[in-house]
Amino acid sequence: MVKGYLNKQIAAKLGISEQTIKNHVTSILRKLNANARTEAVVIAIKQGLISLD
């Protein structure tokens, strides 16, 4: 998500289904209390959960 990949691209890179990615993204949004992927990324960076390196 940080790199702006689509669900389909993430699924291909990880070798799992696109539906599984959708489920994970939904879970991430819920856990971070975010309404969108971009917002989730910003929150995760601010909380030190991820970095842009």
mmCIF entry with sequence, helices, sheets and N, C-alpha, C, O atoms, coordinates in Angstrom:
data_MODEL
# 
_entry.id   MODEL 
# 
_entity.id                         1 
_entity.type                       polymer 
_entity.pdbx_number_of_molecules   1 
# 
_entity_poly.entity_id                      1 
_entity_poly.type                           'polypeptide(L)' 
_entity_poly.nstd_linkage                   no 
_entity_poly.nstd_monomer                   no 
_entity_poly.pdbx_seq_one_letter_code       MVKGYLNKQIAAKLGISEQTIKNHVTSILRKLNANARTEAVVIAIKQGLISLD 
_entity_poly.pdbx_seq_one_letter_code_can   MVKGYLNKQIAAKLGISEQTIKNHVTSILRKLNANARTEAVVIAIKQGLISLD 
_entity_poly.pdbx_strand_id                 A 
# 
loop_
_entity_poly_seq.entity_id 
_entity_poly_seq.num 
_entity_poly_seq.mon_id 
_entity_poly_seq.hetero 
1 1  MET n 
1 2  VAL n 
1 3  LYS n 
1 4  GLY n 
1 5  TYR n 
1 6  LEU n 
1 7  ASN n 
1 8  LYS n 
1 9  GLN n 
1 10 ILE n 
1 11 ALA n 
1 12 ALA n 
1 13 LYS n 
1 14 LEU n 
1 15 GLY n 
1 16 ILE n 
1 17 SER n 
1 18 GLU n 
1 19 GLN n 
1 20 THR n 
1 21 ILE n 
1 22 LYS n 
1 23 ASN n 
1 24 HIS n 
1 25 VAL n 
1 26 THR n 
1 27 SER n 
1 28 ILE n 
1 29 LEU n 
1 30 ARG n 
1 31 LYS n 
1 32 LEU n 
1 33 ASN n 
1 34 ALA n 
1 35 ASN n 
1 36 ALA n 
1 37 ARG n 
1 38 THR n 
1 39 GLU n 
1 40 ALA n 
1 41 VAL n 
1 42 VAL n 
1 43 ILE n 
1 44 ALA n 
1 45 ILE n 
1 46 LYS n 
1 47 GLN n 
1 48 GLY n 
1 49 LEU n 
1 50 ILE n 
1 51 SER n 
1 52 LEU n 
1 53 ASP n 
# 
_struct_asym.id          A 
_struct_asym.entity_id   1 
# 
loop_
_struct_conf.conf_type_id 
_struct_conf.id 
_struct_conf.pdbx_PDB_helix_id 
_struct_conf.beg_label_comp_id 
_struct_conf.beg_label_asym_id 
_struct_conf.beg_label_seq_id 
_struct_conf.pdbx_beg_PDB_ins_code 
_struct_conf.end_label_comp_id 
_struct_conf.end_label_asym_id 
_struct_conf.end_label_seq_id 
_struct_conf.pdbx_end_PDB_ins_code 
_struct_conf.beg_auth_comp_id 
_struct_conf.beg_auth_asym_id 
_struct_conf.beg_auth_seq_id 
_struct_conf.end_auth_comp_id 
_struct_conf.end_auth_asym_id 
_struct_conf.end_auth_seq_id 
_struct_conf.pdbx_PDB_helix_class 
_struct_conf.details 
_struct_conf.pdbx_PDB_helix_length 
HELX_P HELX_P1 AA1 ASN A 7  ? LEU A 14 ? ASN A 7  LEU A 14 1 ? 8  
HELX_P HELX_P2 AA2 GLU A 18 ? LEU A 32 ? GLU A 18 LEU A 32 1 ? 15 
HELX_P HELX_P3 AA3 ARG A 37 ? LYS A 46 ? ARG A 37 LYS A 46 1 ? 10 
# 
_struct_conf_type.id          HELX_P 
_struct_conf_type.criteria    ? 
_struct_conf_type.reference   ? 
# 
loop_
_atom_site.group_PDB 
_atom_site.id 
_atom_site.type_symbol 
_atom_site.label_atom_id 
_atom_site.label_alt_id 
_atom_site.label_comp_id 
_atom_site.label_asym_id 
_atom_site.label_entity_id 
_atom_site.label_seq_id 
_atom_site.pdbx_PDB_ins_code 
_atom_site.Cartn_x 
_atom_site.Cartn_y 
_atom_site.Cartn_z 
_atom_site.occupancy 
_atom_site.B_iso_or_equiv 
_atom_site.pdbx_formal_charge 
_atom_site.auth_seq_id 
_atom_site.auth_comp_id 
_atom_site.auth_asym_id 
_atom_site.auth_atom_id 
_atom_site.pdbx_PDB_model_num 
ATOM 1   N N  . MET A 1 1  ? 0.823   -1.189  0.000  1.00 0.00 ? 1  MET A N  1 
ATOM 2   C CA . MET A 1 1  ? 0.000   0.000   0.000  1.00 0.00 ? 1  MET A CA 1 
ATOM 3   C C  . MET A 1 1  ? 0.869   1.255   0.000  1.00 0.00 ? 1  MET A C  1 
ATOM 4   O O  . MET A 1 1  ? 0.533   2.249   -0.644 1.00 0.00 ? 1  MET A O  1 
ATOM 5   N N  . VAL A 1 2  ? 1.969   1.205   0.714  1.00 0.00 ? 2  VAL A N  1 
ATOM 6   C CA . VAL A 1 2  ? 2.857   2.368   0.805  1.00 0.00 ? 2  VAL A CA 1 
ATOM 7   C C  . VAL A 1 2  ? 3.357   2.782   -0.571 1.00 0.00 ? 2  VAL A C  1 
ATOM 8   O O  . VAL A 1 2  ? 3.491   3.972   -0.857 1.00 0.00 ? 2  VAL A O  1 
ATOM 9   N N  . LYS A 1 3  ? 3.628   1.816   -1.406 1.00 0.00 ? 3  LYS A N  1 
ATOM 10  C CA . LYS A 1 3  ? 4.155   2.112   -2.740 1.00 0.00 ? 3  LYS A CA 1 
ATOM 11  C C  . LYS A 1 3  ? 3.071   2.401   -3.764 1.00 0.00 ? 3  LYS A C  1 
ATOM 12  O O  . LYS A 1 3  ? 3.366   2.629   -4.937 1.00 0.00 ? 3  LYS A O  1 
ATOM 13  N N  . GLY A 1 4  ? 1.815   2.394   -3.324 1.00 0.00 ? 4  GLY A N  1 
ATOM 14  C CA . GLY A 1 4  ? 0.719   2.721   -4.216 1.00 0.00 ? 4  GLY A CA 1 
ATOM 15  C C  . GLY A 1 4  ? 0.266   1.594   -5.119 1.00 0.00 ? 4  GLY A C  1 
ATOM 16  O O  . GLY A 1 4  ? -0.439  1.828   -6.100 1.00 0.00 ? 4  GLY A O  1 
ATOM 17  N N  . TYR A 1 5  ? 0.665   0.375   -4.798 1.00 0.00 ? 5  TYR A N  1 
ATOM 18  C CA . TYR A 1 5  ? 0.269   -0.764  -5.617 1.00 0.00 ? 5  TYR A CA 1 
ATOM 19  C C  . TYR A 1 5  ? -1.222  -1.037  -5.494 1.00 0.00 ? 5  TYR A C  1 
ATOM 20  O O  . TYR A 1 5  ? -1.826  -0.808  -4.446 1.00 0.00 ? 5  TYR A O  1 
ATOM 21  N N  . LEU A 1 6  ? -1.798  -1.521  -6.565 1.00 0.00 ? 6  LEU A N  1 
ATOM 22  C CA . LEU A 1 6  ? -3.185  -1.965  -6.562 1.00 0.00 ? 6  LEU A CA 1 
ATOM 23  C C  . LEU A 1 6  ? -3.263  -3.322  -5.877 1.00 0.00 ? 6  LEU A C  1 
ATOM 24  O O  . LEU A 1 6  ? -2.259  -4.024  -5.759 1.00 0.00 ? 6  LEU A O  1 
ATOM 25  N N  . ASN A 1 7  ? -4.456  -3.689  -5.427 1.00 0.00 ? 7  ASN A N  1 
ATOM 26  C CA . ASN A 1 7  ? -4.639  -4.999  -4.795 1.00 0.00 ? 7  ASN A CA 1 
ATOM 27  C C  . ASN A 1 7  ? -4.125  -6.124  -5.686 1.00 0.00 ? 7  ASN A C  1 
ATOM 28  O O  . ASN A 1 7  ? -3.482  -7.060  -5.211 1.00 0.00 ? 7  ASN A O  1 
ATOM 29  N N  . LYS A 1 8  ? -4.411  -6.025  -6.971 1.00 0.00 ? 8  LYS A N  1 
ATOM 30  C CA . LYS A 1 8  ? -3.994  -7.050  -7.929 1.00 0.00 ? 8  LYS A CA 1 
ATOM 31  C C  . LYS A 1 8  ? -2.464  -7.169  -7.965 1.00 0.00 ? 8  LYS A C  1 
ATOM 32  O O  . LYS A 1 8  ? -1.925  -8.274  -8.031 1.00 0.00 ? 8  LYS A O  1 
ATOM 33  N N  . GLN A 1 9  ? -1.781  -6.041  -7.923 1.00 0.00 ? 9  GLN A N  1 
ATOM 34  C CA . GLN A 1 9  ? -0.322  -6.044  -7.954 1.00 0.00 ? 9  GLN A CA 1 
ATOM 35  C C  . GLN A 1 9  ? 0.260   -6.640  -6.669 1.00 0.00 ? 9  GLN A C  1 
ATOM 36  O O  . GLN A 1 9  ? 1.223   -7.406  -6.715 1.00 0.00 ? 9  GLN A O  1 
ATOM 37  N N  . ILE A 1 10 ? -0.323  -6.289  -5.537 1.00 0.00 ? 10 ILE A N  1 
ATOM 38  C CA . ILE A 1 10 ? 0.137   -6.822  -4.255 1.00 0.00 ? 10 ILE A CA 1 
ATOM 39  C C  . ILE A 1 10 ? -0.081  -8.333  -4.231 1.00 0.00 ? 10 ILE A C  1 
ATOM 40  O O  . ILE A 1 10 ? 0.798   -9.084  -3.809 1.00 0.00 ? 10 ILE A O  1 
ATOM 41  N N  . ALA A 1 11 ? -1.242  -8.771  -4.680 1.00 0.00 ? 11 ALA A N  1 
ATOM 42  C CA . ALA A 1 11 ? -1.556  -10.199 -4.700 1.00 0.00 ? 11 ALA A CA 1 
ATOM 43  C C  . ALA A 1 11 ? -0.557  -10.972 -5.555 1.00 0.00 ? 11 ALA A C  1 
ATOM 44  O O  . ALA A 1 11 ? -0.093  -12.043 -5.166 1.00 0.00 ? 11 ALA A O  1 
ATOM 45  N N  . ALA A 1 12 ? -0.230  -10.420 -6.722 1.00 0.00 ? 12 ALA A N  1 
ATOM 46  C CA . ALA A 1 12 ? 0.724   -11.089 -7.610 1.00 0.00 ? 12 ALA A CA 1 
ATOM 47  C C  . ALA A 1 12 ? 2.100   -11.176 -6.955 1.00 0.00 ? 12 ALA A C  1 
ATOM 48  O O  . ALA A 1 12 ? 2.761   -12.211 -7.036 1.00 0.00 ? 12 ALA A O  1 
ATOM 49  N N  . LYS A 1 13 ? 2.530   -10.103 -6.310 1.00 0.00 ? 13 LYS A N  1 
ATOM 50  C CA . LYS A 1 13 ? 3.845   -10.099 -5.659 1.00 0.00 ? 13 LYS A CA 1 
ATOM 51  C C  . LYS A 1 13 ? 3.918   -11.092 -4.512 1.00 0.00 ? 13 LYS A C  1 
ATOM 52  O O  . LYS A 1 13 ? 4.956   -11.716 -4.287 1.00 0.00 ? 13 LYS A O  1 
ATOM 53  N N  . LEU A 1 14 ? 2.801   -11.240 -3.777 1.00 0.00 ? 14 LEU A N  1 
ATOM 54  C CA . LEU A 1 14 ? 2.790   -12.134 -2.621 1.00 0.00 ? 14 LEU A CA 1 
ATOM 55  C C  . LEU A 1 14 ? 2.336   -13.547 -2.960 1.00 0.00 ? 14 LEU A C  1 
ATOM 56  O O  . LEU A 1 14 ? 2.461   -14.454 -2.137 1.00 0.00 ? 14 LEU A O  1 
ATOM 57  N N  . GLY A 1 15 ? 1.812   -13.738 -4.158 1.00 0.00 ? 15 GLY A N  1 
ATOM 58  C CA . GLY A 1 15 ? 1.368   -15.058 -4.571 1.00 0.00 ? 15 GLY A CA 1 
ATOM 59  C C  . GLY A 1 15 ? 0.106   -15.514 -3.849 1.00 0.00 ? 15 GLY A C  1 
ATOM 60  O O  . GLY A 1 15 ? -0.076  -16.703 -3.589 1.00 0.00 ? 15 GLY A O  1 
ATOM 61  N N  . ILE A 1 16 ? -0.765  -14.558 -3.526 1.00 0.00 ? 16 ILE A N  1 
ATOM 62  C CA . ILE A 1 16 ? -2.041  -14.885 -2.883 1.00 0.00 ? 16 ILE A CA 1 
ATOM 63  C C  . ILE A 1 16 ? -3.164  -14.224 -3.673 1.00 0.00 ? 16 ILE A C  1 
ATOM 64  O O  . ILE A 1 16 ? -2.907  -13.439 -4.586 1.00 0.00 ? 16 ILE A O  1 
ATOM 65  N N  . SER A 1 17 ? -4.401  -14.540 -3.326 1.00 0.00 ? 17 SER A N  1 
ATOM 66  C CA . SER A 1 17 ? -5.517  -14.032 -4.113 1.00 0.00 ? 17 SER A CA 1 
ATOM 67  C C  . SER A 1 17 ? -5.782  -12.553 -3.844 1.00 0.00 ? 17 SER A C  1 
ATOM 68  O O  . SER A 1 17 ? -5.443  -12.019 -2.788 1.00 0.00 ? 17 SER A O  1 
ATOM 69  N N  . GLU A 1 18 ? -6.393  -11.916 -4.825 1.00 0.00 ? 18 GLU A N  1 
ATOM 70  C CA . GLU A 1 18 ? -6.766  -10.513 -4.682 1.00 0.00 ? 18 GLU A CA 1 
ATOM 71  C C  . GLU A 1 18 ? -7.789  -10.340 -3.560 1.00 0.00 ? 18 GLU A C  1 
ATOM 72  O O  . GLU A 1 18 ? -7.770  -9.328  -2.858 1.00 0.00 ? 18 GLU A O  1 
ATOM 73  N N  . GLN A 1 19 ? -8.669  -11.304 -3.386 1.00 0.00 ? 19 GLN A N  1 
ATOM 74  C CA . GLN A 1 19 ? -9.661  -11.227 -2.307 1.00 0.00 ? 19 GLN A CA 1 
ATOM 75  C C  . GLN A 1 19 ? -8.978  -11.235 -0.942 1.00 0.00 ? 19 GLN A C  1 
ATOM 76  O O  . GLN A 1 19 ? -9.408  -10.534 -0.026 1.00 0.00 ? 19 GLN A O  1 
ATOM 77  N N  . THR A 1 20 ? -7.918  -12.024 -0.806 1.00 0.00 ? 20 THR A N  1 
ATOM 78  C CA . THR A 1 20 ? -7.172  -12.050 0.455  1.00 0.00 ? 20 THR A CA 1 
ATOM 79  C C  . THR A 1 20 ? -6.570  -10.675 0.738  1.00 0.00 ? 20 THR A C  1 
ATOM 80  O O  . THR A 1 20 ? -6.580  -10.212 1.878  1.00 0.00 ? 20 THR A O  1 
ATOM 81  N N  . ILE A 1 21 ? -6.052  -10.032 -0.291 1.00 0.00 ? 21 ILE A N  1 
ATOM 82  C CA . ILE A 1 21 ? -5.500  -8.681  -0.131 1.00 0.00 ? 21 ILE A CA 1 
ATOM 83  C C  . ILE A 1 21 ? -6.602  -7.721  0.301  1.00 0.00 ? 21 ILE A C  1 
ATOM 84  O O  . ILE A 1 21 ? -6.402  -6.906  1.201  1.00 0.00 ? 21 ILE A O  1 
ATOM 85  N N  . LYS A 1 22 ? -7.762  -7.817  -0.339 1.00 0.00 ? 22 LYS A N  1 
ATOM 86  C CA . LYS A 1 22 ? -8.888  -6.951  0.030  1.00 0.00 ? 22 LYS A CA 1 
ATOM 87  C C  . LYS A 1 22 ? -9.253  -7.138  1.495  1.00 0.00 ? 22 LYS A C  1 
ATOM 88  O O  . LYS A 1 22 ? -9.522  -6.169  2.205  1.00 0.00 ? 22 LYS A O  1 
ATOM 89  N N  . ASN A 1 23 ? -9.262  -8.390  1.945  1.00 0.00 ? 23 ASN A N  1 
ATOM 90  C CA . ASN A 1 23 ? -9.565  -8.669  3.346  1.00 0.00 ? 23 ASN A CA 1 
ATOM 91  C C  . ASN A 1 23 ? -8.527  -8.049  4.270  1.00 0.00 ? 23 ASN A C  1 
ATOM 92  O O  . ASN A 1 23 ? -8.878  -7.469  5.298  1.00 0.00 ? 23 ASN A O  1 
ATOM 93  N N  . HIS A 1 24 ? -7.251  -8.167  3.913  1.00 0.00 ? 24 HIS A N  1 
ATOM 94  C CA . HIS A 1 24 ? -6.175  -7.595  4.726  1.00 0.00 ? 24 HIS A CA 1 
ATOM 95  C C  . HIS A 1 24 ? -6.257  -6.072  4.755  1.00 0.00 ? 24 HIS A C  1 
ATOM 96  O O  . HIS A 1 24 ? -6.084  -5.463  5.810  1.00 0.00 ? 24 HIS A O  1 
ATOM 97  N N  . VAL A 1 25 ? -6.516  -5.460  3.616  1.00 0.00 ? 25 VAL A N  1 
ATOM 98  C CA . VAL A 1 25 ? -6.629  -4.002  3.553  1.00 0.00 ? 25 VAL A CA 1 
ATOM 99  C C  . VAL A 1 25 ? -7.780  -3.524  4.431  1.00 0.00 ? 25 VAL A C  1 
ATOM 100 O O  . VAL A 1 25 ? -7.640  -2.546  5.165  1.00 0.00 ? 25 VAL A O  1 
ATOM 101 N N  . THR A 1 26 ? -8.905  -4.206  4.358  1.00 0.00 ? 26 THR A N  1 
ATOM 102 C CA . THR A 1 26 ? -10.051 -3.853  5.205  1.00 0.00 ? 26 THR A CA 1 
ATOM 103 C C  . THR A 1 26 ? -9.680  -3.943  6.674  1.00 0.00 ? 26 THR A C  1 
ATOM 104 O O  . THR A 1 26 ? -10.044 -3.071  7.463  1.00 0.00 ? 26 THR A O  1 
ATOM 105 N N  . SER A 1 27 ? -8.969  -4.975  7.040  1.00 0.00 ? 27 SER A N  1 
ATOM 106 C CA . SER A 1 27 ? -8.533  -5.160  8.424  1.00 0.00 ? 27 SER A CA 1 
ATOM 107 C C  . SER A 1 27 ? -7.582  -4.043  8.855  1.00 0.00 ? 27 SER A C  1 
ATOM 108 O O  . SER A 1 27 ? -7.694  -3.520  9.964  1.00 0.00 ? 27 SER A O  1 
ATOM 109 N N  . ILE A 1 28 ? -6.657  -3.686  7.986  1.00 0.00 ? 28 ILE A N  1 
ATOM 110 C CA . ILE A 1 28 ? -5.705  -2.604  8.276  1.00 0.00 ? 28 ILE A CA 1 
ATOM 111 C C  . ILE A 1 28 ? -6.447  -1.289  8.486  1.00 0.00 ? 28 ILE A C  1 
ATOM 112 O O  . ILE A 1 28 ? -6.178  -0.563  9.443  1.00 0.00 ? 28 ILE A O  1 
ATOM 113 N N  . LEU A 1 29 ? -7.379  -0.988  7.591  1.00 0.00 ? 29 LEU A N  1 
ATOM 114 C CA . LEU A 1 29 ? -8.152  0.250   7.716  1.00 0.00 ? 29 LEU A CA 1 
ATOM 115 C C  . LEU A 1 29 ? -8.903  0.286   9.038  1.00 0.00 ? 29 LEU A C  1 
ATOM 116 O O  . LEU A 1 29 ? -8.921  1.313   9.717  1.00 0.00 ? 29 LEU A O  1 
ATOM 117 N N  . ARG A 1 30 ? -9.515  -0.817  9.402  1.00 0.00 ? 30 ARG A N  1 
ATOM 118 C CA . ARG A 1 30 ? -10.277 -0.889  10.646 1.00 0.00 ? 30 ARG A CA 1 
ATOM 119 C C  . ARG A 1 30 ? -9.364  -0.693  11.855 1.00 0.00 ? 30 ARG A C  1 
ATOM 120 O O  . ARG A 1 30 ? -9.687  0.074   12.762 1.00 0.00 ? 30 ARG A O  1 
ATOM 121 N N  . LYS A 1 31 ? -8.232  -1.380  11.868 1.00 0.00 ? 31 LYS A N  1 
ATOM 122 C CA . LYS A 1 31 ? -7.315  -1.302  13.009 1.00 0.00 ? 31 LYS A CA 1 
ATOM 123 C C  . LYS A 1 31 ? -6.702  0.080   13.177 1.00 0.00 ? 31 LYS A C  1 
ATOM 124 O O  . LYS A 1 31 ? -6.427  0.510   14.298 1.00 0.00 ? 31 LYS A O  1 
ATOM 125 N N  . LEU A 1 32 ? -6.488  0.773   12.067 1.00 0.00 ? 32 LEU A N  1 
ATOM 126 C CA . LEU A 1 32 ? -5.912  2.119   12.132 1.00 0.00 ? 32 LEU A CA 1 
ATOM 127 C C  . LEU A 1 32 ? -6.987  3.202   12.194 1.00 0.00 ? 32 LEU A C  1 
ATOM 128 O O  . LEU A 1 32 ? -6.681  4.392   12.267 1.00 0.00 ? 32 LEU A O  1 
ATOM 129 N N  . ASN A 1 33 ? -8.248  2.775   12.165 1.00 0.00 ? 33 ASN A N  1 
ATOM 130 C CA . ASN A 1 33 ? -9.373  3.712   12.176 1.00 0.00 ? 33 ASN A CA 1 
ATOM 131 C C  . ASN A 1 33 ? -9.257  4.709   11.020 1.00 0.00 ? 33 ASN A C  1 
ATOM 132 O O  . ASN A 1 33 ? -9.454  5.911   11.195 1.00 0.00 ? 33 ASN A O  1 
ATOM 133 N N  . ALA A 1 34 ? -8.936  4.188   9.847  1.00 0.00 ? 34 ALA A N  1 
ATOM 134 C CA . ALA A 1 34 ? -8.768  5.006   8.649  1.00 0.00 ? 34 ALA A CA 1 
ATOM 135 C C  . ALA A 1 34 ? -9.898  4.721   7.670  1.00 0.00 ? 34 ALA A C  1 
ATOM 136 O O  . ALA A 1 34 ? -10.460 3.626   7.644  1.00 0.00 ? 34 ALA A O  1 
ATOM 137 N N  . ASN A 1 35 ? -10.218 5.724   6.870  1.00 0.00 ? 35 ASN A N  1 
ATOM 138 C CA . ASN A 1 35 ? -11.284 5.582   5.884  1.00 0.00 ? 35 ASN A CA 1 
ATOM 139 C C  . ASN A 1 35 ? -10.772 5.243   4.488  1.00 0.00 ? 35 ASN A C  1 
ATOM 140 O O  . ASN A 1 35 ? -11.551 4.850   3.620  1.00 0.00 ? 35 ASN A O  1 
ATOM 141 N N  . ALA A 1 36 ? -9.489  5.390   4.272  1.00 0.00 ? 36 ALA A N  1 
ATOM 142 C CA . ALA A 1 36 ? -8.917  5.150   2.940  1.00 0.00 ? 36 ALA A CA 1 
ATOM 143 C C  . ALA A 1 36 ? -7.483  4.643   3.087  1.00 0.00 ? 36 ALA A C  1 
ATOM 144 O O  . ALA A 1 36 ? -6.853  4.799   4.133  1.00 0.00 ? 36 ALA A O  1 
ATOM 145 N N  . ARG A 1 37 ? -6.993  4.039   2.020  1.00 0.00 ? 37 ARG A N  1 
ATOM 146 C CA . ARG A 1 37 ? -5.636  3.492   2.022  1.00 0.00 ? 37 ARG A CA 1 
ATOM 147 C C  . ARG A 1 37 ? -4.593  4.564   2.310  1.00 0.00 ? 37 ARG A C  1 
ATOM 148 O O  . ARG A 1 37 ? -3.679  4.351   3.107  1.00 0.00 ? 37 ARG A O  1 
ATOM 149 N N  . THR A 1 38 ? -4.730  5.709   1.665  1.00 0.00 ? 38 THR A N  1 
ATOM 150 C CA . THR A 1 38 ? -3.757  6.789   1.852  1.00 0.00 ? 38 THR A CA 1 
ATOM 151 C C  . THR A 1 38 ? -3.737  7.248   3.305  1.00 0.00 ? 38 THR A C  1 
ATOM 152 O O  . THR A 1 38 ? -2.674  7.470   3.886  1.00 0.00 ? 38 THR A O  1 
ATOM 153 N N  . GLU A 1 39 ? -4.907  7.383   3.872  1.00 0.00 ? 39 GLU A N  1 
ATOM 154 C CA . GLU A 1 39 ? -4.996  7.786   5.275  1.00 0.00 ? 39 GLU A CA 1 
ATOM 155 C C  . GLU A 1 39 ? -4.331  6.741   6.174  1.00 0.00 ? 39 GLU A C  1 
ATOM 156 O O  . GLU A 1 39 ? -3.640  7.098   7.128  1.00 0.00 ? 39 GLU A O  1 
ATOM 157 N N  . ALA A 1 40 ? -4.530  5.475   5.880  1.00 0.00 ? 40 ALA A N  1 
ATOM 158 C CA . ALA A 1 40 ? -3.912  4.402   6.660  1.00 0.00 ? 40 ALA A CA 1 
ATOM 159 C C  . ALA A 1 40 ? -2.393  4.480   6.595  1.00 0.00 ? 40 ALA A C  1 
ATOM 160 O O  . ALA A 1 40 ? -1.712  4.291   7.603  1.00 0.00 ? 40 ALA A O  1 
ATOM 161 N N  . VAL A 1 41 ? -1.871  4.758   5.417  1.00 0.00 ? 41 VAL A N  1 
ATOM 162 C CA . VAL A 1 41 ? -0.418  4.880   5.259  1.00 0.00 ? 41 VAL A CA 1 
ATOM 163 C C  . VAL A 1 41 ? 0.108   6.049   6.085  1.00 0.00 ? 41 VAL A C  1 
ATOM 164 O O  . VAL A 1 41 ? 1.122   5.917   6.771  1.00 0.00 ? 41 VAL A O  1 
ATOM 165 N N  . VAL A 1 42 ? -0.568  7.184   6.025  1.00 0.00 ? 42 VAL A N  1 
ATOM 166 C CA . VAL A 1 42 ? -0.140  8.365   6.790  1.00 0.00 ? 42 VAL A CA 1 
ATOM 167 C C  . VAL A 1 42 ? -0.158  8.061   8.286  1.00 0.00 ? 42 VAL A C  1 
ATOM 168 O O  . VAL A 1 42 ? 0.792   8.385   8.998  1.00 0.00 ? 42 VAL A O  1 
ATOM 169 N N  . ILE A 1 43 ? -1.222  7.448   8.756  1.00 0.00 ? 43 ILE A N  1 
ATOM 170 C CA . ILE A 1 43 ? -1.330  7.096   10.178 1.00 0.00 ? 43 ILE A CA 1 
ATOM 171 C C  . ILE A 1 43 ? -0.210  6.142   10.580 1.00 0.00 ? 43 ILE A C  1 
ATOM 172 O O  . ILE A 1 43 ? 0.426   6.327   11.617 1.00 0.00 ? 43 ILE A O  1 
ATOM 173 N N  . ALA A 1 44 ? 0.028   5.130   9.763  1.00 0.00 ? 44 ALA A N  1 
ATOM 174 C CA . ALA A 1 44 ? 1.067   4.150   10.066 1.00 0.00 ? 44 ALA A CA 1 
ATOM 175 C C  . ALA A 1 44 ? 2.451   4.795   10.123 1.00 0.00 ? 44 ALA A C  1 
ATOM 176 O O  . ALA A 1 44 ? 3.264   4.436   10.975 1.00 0.00 ? 44 ALA A O  1 
ATOM 177 N N  . ILE A 1 45 ? 2.722   5.731   9.237  1.00 0.00 ? 45 ILE A N  1 
ATOM 178 C CA . ILE A 1 45 ? 4.007   6.437   9.255  1.00 0.00 ? 45 ILE A CA 1 
ATOM 179 C C  . ILE A 1 45 ? 4.117   7.270   10.524 1.00 0.00 ? 45 ILE A C  1 
ATOM 180 O O  . ILE A 1 45 ? 5.145   7.231   11.201 1.00 0.00 ? 45 ILE A O  1 
ATOM 181 N N  . LYS A 1 46 ? 3.069   8.025   10.858 1.00 0.00 ? 46 LYS A N  1 
ATOM 182 C CA . LYS A 1 46 ? 3.080   8.868   12.058 1.00 0.00 ? 46 LYS A CA 1 
ATOM 183 C C  . LYS A 1 46 ? 3.256   8.053   13.330 1.00 0.00 ? 46 LYS A C  1 
ATOM 184 O O  . LYS A 1 46 ? 3.887   8.515   14.281 1.00 0.00 ? 46 LYS A O  1 
ATOM 185 N N  . GLN A 1 47 ? 2.705   6.850   13.355 1.00 0.00 ? 47 GLN A N  1 
ATOM 186 C CA . GLN A 1 47 ? 2.803   5.989   14.528 1.00 0.00 ? 47 GLN A CA 1 
ATOM 187 C C  . GLN A 1 47 ? 4.100   5.172   14.540 1.00 0.00 ? 47 GLN A C  1 
ATOM 188 O O  . GLN A 1 47 ? 4.346   4.412   15.476 1.00 0.00 ? 47 GLN A O  1 
ATOM 189 N N  . GLY A 1 48 ? 4.921   5.326   13.510 1.00 0.00 ? 48 GLY A N  1 
ATOM 190 C CA . GLY A 1 48 ? 6.182   4.614   13.432 1.00 0.00 ? 48 GLY A CA 1 
ATOM 191 C C  . GLY A 1 48 ? 6.049   3.138   13.088 1.00 0.00 ? 48 GLY A C  1 
ATOM 192 O O  . GLY A 1 48 ? 6.969   2.353   13.319 1.00 0.00 ? 48 GLY A O  1 
ATOM 193 N N  . LEU A 1 49 ? 4.902   2.765   12.537 1.00 0.00 ? 49 LEU A N  1 
ATOM 194 C CA . LEU A 1 49 ? 4.676   1.365   12.173 1.00 0.00 ? 49 LEU A CA 1 
ATOM 195 C C  . LEU A 1 49 ? 5.385   0.998   10.883 1.00 0.00 ? 49 LEU A C  1 
ATOM 196 O O  . LEU A 1 49 ? 5.787   -0.150  10.694 1.00 0.00 ? 49 LEU A O  1 
ATOM 197 N N  . ILE A 1 50 ? 5.540   1.974   9.993  1.00 0.00 ? 50 ILE A N  1 
ATOM 198 C CA . ILE A 1 50 ? 6.216   1.761   8.713  1.00 0.00 ? 50 ILE A CA 1 
ATOM 199 C C  . ILE A 1 50 ? 7.077   2.980   8.406  1.00 0.00 ? 50 ILE A C  1 
ATOM 200 O O  . ILE A 1 50 ? 6.918   4.034   9.022  1.00 0.00 ? 50 ILE A O  1 
ATOM 201 N N  . SER A 1 51 ? 7.979   2.830   7.460  1.00 0.00 ? 51 SER A N  1 
ATOM 202 C CA . SER A 1 51 ? 8.779   3.955   6.998  1.00 0.00 ? 51 SER A CA 1 
ATOM 203 C C  . SER A 1 51 ? 8.802   3.934   5.470  1.00 0.00 ? 51 SER A C  1 
ATOM 204 O O  . SER A 1 51 ? 8.419   2.943   4.848  1.00 0.00 ? 51 SER A O  1 
ATOM 205 N N  . LEU A 1 52 ? 9.242   5.004   4.890  1.00 0.00 ? 52 LEU A N  1 
ATOM 206 C CA . LEU A 1 52 ? 9.284   5.107   3.433  1.00 0.00 ? 52 LEU A CA 1 
ATOM 207 C C  . LEU A 1 52 ? 10.625  4.682   2.860  1.00 0.00 ? 52 LEU A C  1 
ATOM 208 O O  . LEU A 1 52 ? 10.865  4.869   1.667  1.00 0.00 ? 52 LEU A O  1 
ATOM 209 N N  . ASP A 1 53 ? 11.492  4.125   3.663  1.00 0.00 ? 53 ASP A N  1 
ATOM 210 C CA . ASP A 1 53 ? 12.828  3.706   3.208  1.00 0.00 ? 53 ASP A CA 1 
ATOM 211 C C  . ASP A 1 53 ? 12.779  2.558   2.259  1.00 0.00 ? 53 ASP A C  1 
ATOM 212 O O  . ASP A 1 53 ? 13.822  2.098   1.793  1.00 0.00 ? 53 ASP A O  1 
# 
